[in-house]
Amino acid sequence: MATIFSRIIAGEIPSYKVAEDENYYAFLDINPLTKGHTLVVPKQEVDYIFDLDDQSLAGMMLFAKKVAAKIQREIACTRVAVVVLGLEVPHAHIHLIPIQSENDVDFHREKLKLTPEEFCEIADKLSR
């Protein structure tokens, strides 16, 4: 059965797309820690990030670097944190989180509640 991320990539489930190429897809996390919290996933369905072949893993990081540069440019933040947890969904993914301090990367704290309009506005900024 396809993962939720594969279904998002296929367009079966809507997402707030930020970037896409032939191998990778980036979209806003719908339970963000901060505004602009983005997920980067390979289109290839692989459960664990380190099970990707070397070329795919390197390509994913280079794709994430481009997305992070857009986040840094468009969202007020000190840095863009890169987090790989990999337990929430059995599909390799990277969290790109705009942060002001390390406290912004606490996955146990309450998530932001954004409106669809806010998500659309952020996705539009980041997809330019």
C-alpha positions as CSV (number, residue, x, y, z in Angstrom):
1,M,0.0,0.0,0.0
2,A,1.3,3.4,-0.9
3,T,2.4,5.7,1.9
4,I,0.6,9.0,2.6
5,F,3.6,10.8,1.0
6,S,3.3,8.7,-2.2
7,R,-0.4,9.5,-2.3
8,I,0.5,13.3,-1.9
9,I,3.1,13.1,-4.7
10,A,0.5,11.3,-6.9
11,G,-2.0,14.1,-6.2
12,E,-4.4,11.7,-4.5
13,I,-4.2,13.8,-1.3
14,P,-3.9,17.6,-1.6
15,S,-0.8,19.3,-0.4
16,Y,0.8,22.8,-0.2
17,K,3.6,22.2,-2.7
18,V,6.7,24.2,-2.4
19,A,9.0,22.6,-5.0
20,E,9.2,19.5,-7.2
21,D,11.5,17.9,-9.8
22,E,11.6,14.5,-11.4
23,N,12.9,12.8,-8.2
24,Y,11.8,14.9,-5.2
25,Y,8.8,16.7,-3.8
26,A,8.7,19.4,-1.1
27,F,5.5,20.5,0.7
28,L,4.4,22.3,3.8
29,D,4.0,20.2,6.9
30,I,0.3,20.5,7.9
31,N,1.3,20.3,11.6
32,P,4.1,22.8,11.6
33,L,6.4,23.7,14.4
34,T,7.0,27.1,12.7
35,K,5.6,28.9,9.7
36,G,7.3,27.5,6.6
37,H,8.0,24.1,8.1
38,T,8.5,22.0,5.0
39,L,8.9,18.3,4.3
40,V,11.2,17.0,1.5
41,V,10.6,13.5,0.2
42,P,12.0,11.4,-2.6
43,K,9.4,10.3,-5.1
44,Q,10.9,6.8,-4.7
45,E,9.1,5.1,-1.9
46,V,11.8,4.1,0.6
47,D,11.1,3.7,4.3
48,Y,14.4,4.8,5.8
49,I,16.5,7.7,4.5
50,F,19.8,5.7,4.8
51,D,18.3,2.9,2.6
52,L,18.4,5.3,-0.3
53,D,21.2,4.7,-2.7
54,D,24.1,7.2,-2.5
55,Q,23.1,9.2,-5.6
56,S,19.4,9.5,-4.4
57,L,20.4,10.6,-0.9
58,A,22.9,13.2,-2.3
59,G,20.3,14.4,-4.7
60,M,17.7,14.7,-2.0
61,M,20.1,16.8,0.1
62,L,20.9,19.1,-2.8
63,F,17.2,19.5,-3.5
64,A,16.6,20.3,0.2
65,K,19.4,22.8,0.1
66,K,17.6,24.7,-2.7
67,V,14.3,24.6,-0.8
68,A,16.1,25.7,2.4
69,A,17.5,28.7,0.6
70,K,14.0,29.8,-0.5
71,I,12.8,29.4,3.1
72,Q,15.7,31.5,4.4
73,R,14.9,34.2,1.9
74,E,11.1,34.3,2.4
75,I,10.6,33.4,6.1
76,A,12.0,35.5,8.9
77,C,14.4,33.1,10.6
78,T,17.9,32.8,11.9
79,R,18.5,29.4,10.3
80,V,16.7,26.6,8.7
81,A,17.0,23.5,10.8
82,V,17.4,20.1,9.1
83,V,15.8,17.2,11.0
84,V,15.5,13.6,10.1
85,L,13.4,11.5,12.4
86,G,11.7,9.1,10.1
87,L,9.3,7.4,12.5
88,E,6.1,9.3,11.7
89,V,5.6,8.0,8.1
90,P,7.4,5.0,6.6
91,H,8.7,7.1,3.7
92,A,12.1,8.8,3.8
93,H,11.8,12.5,4.6
94,I,13.6,15.6,5.8
95,H,12.1,18.3,7.9
96,L,13.2,21.9,7.0
97,I,12.2,24.1,9.9
98,P,12.7,27.9,10.0
99,I,14.1,28.6,13.5
100,Q,15.0,31.5,15.7
101,S,16.4,29.2,18.4
102,E,16.9,25.5,19.1
103,N,13.7,25.6,21.1
104,D,11.8,25.9,17.8
105,V,12.8,22.3,17.0
106,D,10.9,20.7,19.9
107,F,8.5,18.1,18.3
108,H,6.7,17.7,21.7
109,R,5.4,21.3,21.8
110,E,2.1,22.3,20.5
111,K,2.0,22.7,16.7
112,L,0.9,25.9,14.9
113,K,-2.7,26.1,13.8
114,L,-2.7,27.8,10.4
115,T,-5.7,28.5,8.1
116,P,-5.8,27.2,4.6
117,E,-5.2,30.8,3.4
118,E,-2.1,31.0,5.5
119,F,-0.7,27.7,4.1
120,C,-1.5,28.9,0.6
121,E,0.3,32.2,1.2
122,I,3.4,30.5,2.6
123,A,3.5,27.9,-0.2
124,D,3.1,30.6,-2.8
125,K,6.1,32.6,-1.3
126,L,8.3,29.5,-1.2
127,S,7.4,28.1,-4.7
128,R,8.6,31.2,-6.5
